[in-house]
Amino acid sequence: MTSWLTRKLQNLTTGSGEPSSGYSEVINDLQREFNVSSEKLREIADGLKCEMRKGLEQTGQTVAMVPSYVTGRPDGKEQGRYLALDLGGTNLRVCEVHLSGDGKVSMKQQKYTISQELQTGPVRDLFDYMATCIDKYVTEHSSMETRELPATKLGFTFSFPVLQTALDRGTLIHWTKGFNCSGVEGKDIVELLRDALSRKNVPVEVLALVNDTVGTLISQGYKDPNTLLGVILGTGTNGAYFEKISNIKKLTNTSLNPDDTMVINMEWGAFDNERRVLPVTMFDNKLDRKSVNPRKQTFEKLVSGMYLGEISRNVILHLIDRNILFDGYSSADLNKMWSFETGYMSIIENDKSADLTETQHILENTLSLPKTSLEERRIVKKIVELVGTRAARLAAAAFVGVTEHCNSVEKGCSIGIDGSLYHHYPGFRERVRAAMRELLGEKAENIKLTEASDGSGIGAAIIACLANKA
Ligand code: GLC
């Protein structure tokens, strides 16, 4: 059977093998859906600024703007060995960070997988597992070869929205990403960890509760004092920045100096849950309905690594159902939710071969689709580009929104970015840059984008060190 597209392409393909208008017709429709114009980007950046102001005024707003209780900035003199426990993506990490007091940092880490059952089961099981991993790390991997005692003070990077009331106190607002554990309502996150550690007799003291963006900001700020914003573009997305305490109107703690700064964990993943400005398509809606948190994290679901592959899968399935791709046939593998991983998108975007052989390998070998044509592979590549480009452009709008809110465009600033999407997705940063130039013109050059690898763990250790001295 010959598909509508193949027939159309057979008629329209030029002698050079380059598809012409048949291909573009299909693509044009998708392009319209996924395009974020410069005007739209401006609306989004302005919308975010407005939500930031609301979040600073009152608790319970869509963009939560959570005070982190991290005030001031480290000066590089911090010293000692600290543990950091990092929960929030696909892995749990136990890190041991050595701050040498001259601005230098070194780190060892061990990763542990968190099963699907732990991500969605009773919260006590998750915390018991974390306590066991800390215990394992301390007994097996700590700096025993240097005959030093294992580090016992810990900063806890918990990368979910938490309503903090102190540096080491806070309750979960709601789960995000793939997590959905029961039994956490109203419970203090640090207490949950302390209880688990004491159940397992692990002699480790929890000093600080830190969002990954806050850790990233602090560790990057340690290296570059011009850093204004710490960003995660990984499984999820979020940003944290320095805000003047007098601007955080909802803070009632009067002992704080209004002229000091405090790091705000924005929780921008929830931006526009009302869907006023974001260009949500039917492919996004399909994902949202099937997610563990429907109608939540709207911005995150358009931007972050956990979701981009699934959006692309939805587009591919739609074209299959319209008999435009693969003669109308999917495969059992492609029919599975999440089977089109965001990592495949990176490979496909990188595929510069004339026959798109890498793309072919993913479609035919990994996803068991029957033989694909070059035109079909080109369409898949285009879909991936559209989804990936939209994500980068939306991220850029958020960067611009925050820098404008802080009046930092003219004077310039740095943004420290961590996360697999930013580190590994081909062309992501160039697309972010291009969109920033559309919004800010030449002034976009005043904003430096820097990679902040492993920032969340290091930052948590620095914050634990500051807390230890306080
Ligand atoms: C999600 C979490 C947020 C975290 C981000 C990146 O958006 O809610 O707390 O910072 O993912 O990991």
Residues whose N, C-alpha, C, O or C-beta is under 5 A from the ligand:
A	BS01	GLC	G88 S159 F160 P161 T176 D212 T213 I232 G236 T237 N238 G269
